[in-house]
Structure formats: structure tokens, C-alpha cells
């Protein structure tokens, strides 16, 4: 669970970084499983599709623009959603360590409802400033994100940047990513004052715990290697989705609620 000082930081900044939270060997296993799933059903078999669903329920989102030097199937992929359904990614999602962290913020009745393995290959663009709560139309706010560094995250390869304290904002207006060729679903907040933004530099196994209202973005990968991350989103188990039926139908492709902890099972 979060310490008293970490809870103070959470309330003030909207995020906490925990160094060395997971054995890097498990991170390697997560990446290997995601890549194996992609290679078993590669993007080349789904030409022209902005996303496609695997037999195991995962959803693969190819890059809208092919990164320079792409060769293997995984080099063409931006994200794999629903990775918390099986394997090492599932085991971590429901682990006691992850549950304790999230429960210290949201209470003991929690579910993990979304996950994505992010493959930011060399040349891949970053995602503009946004708040995750814009995508989550639930009656109970906030949600808690866990951003697990699978590889090193640096300024060169596209680490996250965050605006400390911005979680106290309401959900701000988001518009479609204005860049021609941006990935499907990318939105952005215009006019962000970046003066207090800080980069989140991480090593494999480091964990960023963040509030879904926190403004954050990722940088472009200008390095020579992939910057991988495993991201989870947790919410209160009795959350109600207030989105329209049309929006909920789209969300179901990348939203799979799995129980993590219940107050009766402490």
C-alpha cells in the first residue's frame, strides 16, 4: 500500500513513482507474451484496419504511420489492449501488490477494467496532453492508472511528461489530435501551460501510479530502440458507465472488467 508520505504526494501532485516495484524478468515475460500474440496474428493480415481483435480477446492497434525501419510484425503496432486477460500481465493486474496500492486510494472493492501494452517503436509519435478520465464515463471518479515501465523510459525514447497538481482540474475539453496521420483515438487538450511539466524517467520495473484527471503526454521516440510499457486502469467495482449506448459499444472493445479485491476478502 502507499505510505503516508506517498499519500501526501498523491493528494498534492496526482501521481507517485515507485522505483523497482517489479522484477525486470517479469517485465521481459510480459513483453514476450505481447509480441507472441502479435506474431500469431500480424497486422499484415489486417491491411487497412485501424484495429483488430485476436482470438484471445486482445485488440491490436497498428501504428497509423509505419515507423522507419519496421520489419517484424510488432514493429508495426502501437498498442495491444486487454492484455490483462491472461498471462503475466493478468497475474500482475490482480496481484496483491497492485491491489494494495490501488485499494489505499479507492478502497477495497476494486476492478481492473482496461490495460494496454504499449510498443513505442523507434520513430513512433507520442500522444498529446490528455486526461484519461475523458475516456472513462463513470459515475465514480477518479480512476487509478498504473504505468509499468517494461523498458527504460528516457527523453530520447519517448517517456511520459506530467503536470503535477493538474489532477485538481475538472475534465477539460479534448479535441481530435490535429496531426495528420495520428493514431486512431488520440485526442488532445489545447493551450496547456507546460511550464511546470516534468518528465518521468523510469527503469524497467519502475511504476507510476497516477490519477485519471492528471494531465500527461508522451514524447516521440527519437531513439534507436523500443520504449515498452504496460498500463492498467482500475476503478471502483460498483462504477456505473454513464456514456451513451453507442459510446459504450465502442468502449467494450477495450474495456474488460475483472475483479481484483473485495472488502469481504481482505
C-alpha positions in Angstrom: 0.0 0.0 0.0 1.0 3.6 -0.3 3.0 5.0 2.6 1.8 8.2 4.5 4.3 10.3 2.5 3.2 8.8 -0.8 -0.4 9.5 0.0 0.6 13.1 0.7 2.4 13.3 -2.6 -0.7 11.6 -4.3 -3.0 14.3 -2.9 -0.7 17.1 -3.9 0.7 16.0 -7.2 -1.7 13.4 -8.5 0.9 10.8 -9.0 3.6 8.7 -7.3 6.6 6.9 -8.8 7.7 3.7 -7.1 11.1 2.5 -8.1 11.9 -1.2 -8.6 8.3 -2.3 -8.0 8.5 -5.3 -10.2 11.3 -7.7 -11.1 12.5 -6.8 -14.6 12.4 -10.5 -15.5 8.6 -10.4 -15.3 8.6 -7.3 -17.5 10.6 -9.3 -20.1 7.9 -12.0 -19.9 5.1 -9.5 -20.4 6.7 -8.1 -23.5 7.4 -11.6 -24.9 3.8 -12.6 -24.5 2.5 -9.4 -26.2 4.9 -9.9 -29.1 3.9 -13.6 -29.4 0.3 -12.6 -29.6 1.0 -10.1 -32.4 3.1 -12.5 -34.4 0.4 -15.2 -34.1 -2.0 -12.8 -36.0 0.1 -10.0 -37.5 -1.0 -6.6 -38.9 -0.1 -7.7 -42.4 -3.2 -10.0 -42.2 -5.4 -7.0 -41.5 -4.4 -4.4 -44.0 -6.5 -1.2 -43.8 -7.9 -2.0 -40.4 -7.3 0.7 -37.7 -7.6 -2.1 -35.1 -8.4 -5.8 -35.0 -9.4 -8.3 -32.3 -7.4 -11.5 -31.6 -9.0 -14.8 -30.7 -7.9 -14.4 -27.1 -9.9 -11.1 -26.8 -7.0 -8.8 -27.1 -7.2 -5.8 -29.5 -4.3 -4.8 -31.7 -3.9 -1.2 -32.8 -1.3 -0.8 -35.6 0.5 2.5 -36.0 -1.2 4.9 -38.4 2.1 5.7 -39.8 4.7 2.9 -40.3 7.9 3.7 -38.3 11.1 3.9 -40.3 12.9 0.6 -40.2 9.8 -1.5 -39.3 10.5 -5.2 -40.1 9.0 -7.6 -37.6 5.2 -7.7 -37.0 5.5 -6.0 -33.6 7.3 -3.0 -35.2 4.0 -2.0 -36.9 2.0 -2.0 -33.7 1.2 0.9 -31.4 -0.8 -0.8 -28.6 -2.3 -4.2 -27.6 -5.4 -3.7 -25.4 -6.9 -6.2 -23.0 -3.6 -7.8 -22.1 -4.8 -8.2 -18.5 -7.0 -11.1 -19.7 -4.2 -13.7 -19.4 -0.5 -14.4 -18.8 2.0 -12.4 -16.8 0.0 -9.2 -17.5 -3.1 -10.7 -15.9 -1.1 -12.0 -12.9 0.3 -8.6 -12.2 -3.1 -6.9 -12.6 -4.7 -8.9 -9.8 -1.6 -9.3 -7.7 -1.6 -8.4 -4.0 1.0 -5.7 -4.6 -1.1 -3.9 -7.3 -4.3 -4.4 -5.3 -2.8 -2.9 -2.2 -1.6 0.2 -4.0 -5.0 0.8 -5.7 -7.0 -0.1 -2.6 -5.2 2.5 -0.5 -6.7 5.1 -2.9 -10.0 3.7 -4.0 -11.0 1.3 -1.2 -11.2 -2.4 -1.1 -13.9 -3.0 -3.8 -11.9 -2.6 -7.0 -11.7 -4.0 -10.5 -9.2 -3.6 -13.3 -11.1 -2.6 -16.4 -8.6 -1.7 -19.0 -5.0 -2.5 -20.0 -2.7 -1.9 -22.8 0.8 -3.0 -23.8 2.4 0.0 -25.5 5.1 -0.6 -28.1 6.6 2.8 -28.9 8.9 1.7 -31.6 11.7 4.0 -32.9 10.2 6.9 -34.8 6.7 6.5 -33.3 4.9 9.7 -32.3 3.9 10.5 -28.7 0.4 11.1 -27.5 -0.6 14.8 -26.8 -1.7 16.2 -23.5 -4.8 14.5 -22.2 -6.7 13.2 -19.2 -7.7 9.6 -19.0 -10.9 10.5 -17.2 -12.1 12.0 -20.5 -12.3 8.4 -21.9 -13.9 6.9 -18.7 -17.6 8.0 -18.4 -18.2 6.5 -15.0 -20.2 7.9 -12.1 -17.4 7.3 -9.6 -14.2 9.3 -10.1 -11.3 9.2 -10.3 -9.8 6.0 -11.6 -6.2 4.9 -10.8 -3.7 4.2 -13.5 -0.6 2.0 -13.1 2.1 2.7 -15.8 4.7 0.0 -15.6 8.0 0.6 -17.3 8.9 -2.5 -19.3 12.0 -0.9 -20.9 13.9 2.2 -19.9 11.9 5.4 -20.4 14.0 8.4 -21.4 13.8 11.8 -23.0 15.1 10.2 -26.3 12.8 7.2 -26.5 9.5 8.9 -25.5 9.0 9.0 -21.8 5.8 10.4 -20.2 5.6 14.0 -19.1 3.1 15.0 -16.3 1.8 18.3 -14.9 2.0 18.0 -11.1 -1.2 19.1 -9.4 -3.3 19.2 -12.6 -5.5 16.4 -11.2 -7.4 19.0 -9.4 -8.9 20.2 -12.7 -12.2 19.1 -14.0 -12.2 17.1 -17.2 -11.0 19.7 -19.8 -12.1 20.0 -23.4 -10.4 17.5 -25.7 -10.2 17.8 -29.5 -9.0 15.2 -32.1 -5.3 15.1 -32.4 -4.5 17.7 -35.0 -1.5 16.0 -36.6 -2.2 14.4 -39.9 -1.6 10.6 -39.6 -2.1 10.5 -35.8 -3.2 7.2 -34.3 -6.9 6.4 -34.0 -8.4 7.7 -30.7 -5.7 10.2 -30.0 -7.2 13.4 -28.5 -5.5 16.5 -27.1 -6.0 19.4 -24.8 -5.1 22.7 -26.5 -3.3 25.6 -24.8 -1.7 23.6 -22.0 0.8 25.7 -19.9 3.7 23.3 -19.9 5.9 25.5 -17.6 5.6 23.1 -14.6 5.7 19.9 -16.6 8.2 17.3 -15.6 9.5 14.2 -17.5 9.0 10.8 -15.8 12.3 8.9 -16.3 12.0 5.2 -15.5 13.9 2.0 -15.5 12.4 -1.5 -16.1 10.1 -2.4 -13.2 9.5 1.1 -12.0 5.8 2.0 -11.5 4.0 5.3 -12.0 0.7 5.4 -10.0 -1.4 8.3 -11.3 -4.8 9.9 -11.0 -7.1 9.7 -14.1 -7.5 13.5 -14.0 -3.8 14.2 -14.2 -2.7 15.9 -17.4 0.0 13.9 -19.1 1.5 13.2 -22.5 4.3 11.1 -24.1 7.1 12.3 -26.3 8.1 10.9 -29.7 10.6 8.1 -29.8 13.7 9.7 -31.3 15.9 6.8 -30.0 17.1 3.6 -31.6 15.1 1.1 -29.5 11.6 0.4 -28.5 10.1 2.0 -25.4 7.7 -0.5 -23.9 5.2 0.0 -21.1 2.3 -2.0 -19.6 -0.6 0.3 -18.5 -3.5 -0.7 -16.3 -6.7 1.3 -15.2 -8.6 0.4 -12.1 -12.0 1.6 -10.8 -14.4 1.0 -8.0 -16.3 -2.2 -8.6 -19.7 -0.7 -8.5 -19.0 2.0 -11.0 -21.7 2.8 -13.5 -21.0 3.8 -17.1 -22.9 6.9 -18.0 -21.9 7.0 -21.6 -24.4 6.7 -24.4 -25.1 3.1 -25.7 -23.2 4.0 -28.9 -20.1 5.0 -26.9 -20.4 2.0 -24.6 -20.4 -0.3 -27.6 -17.1 1.1 -28.7 -15.7 1.0 -25.2 -16.5 -2.7 -24.8 -13.7 -3.5 -27.4 -11.1 -2.2 -25.0 -12.8 -2.5 -21.6 -12.9 -5.8 -19.7 -13.8 -5.6 -16.0 -12.0 -8.2 -13.8 -12.5 -8.3 -10.0 -9.2 -7.6 -8.1 -10.2 -7.1 -4.5 -13.4 -7.2 -2.4 -13.8 -5.9 1.2 -15.1 -9.2 2.3 -11.9 -10.9 1.2 -9.3 -8.7 3.0 
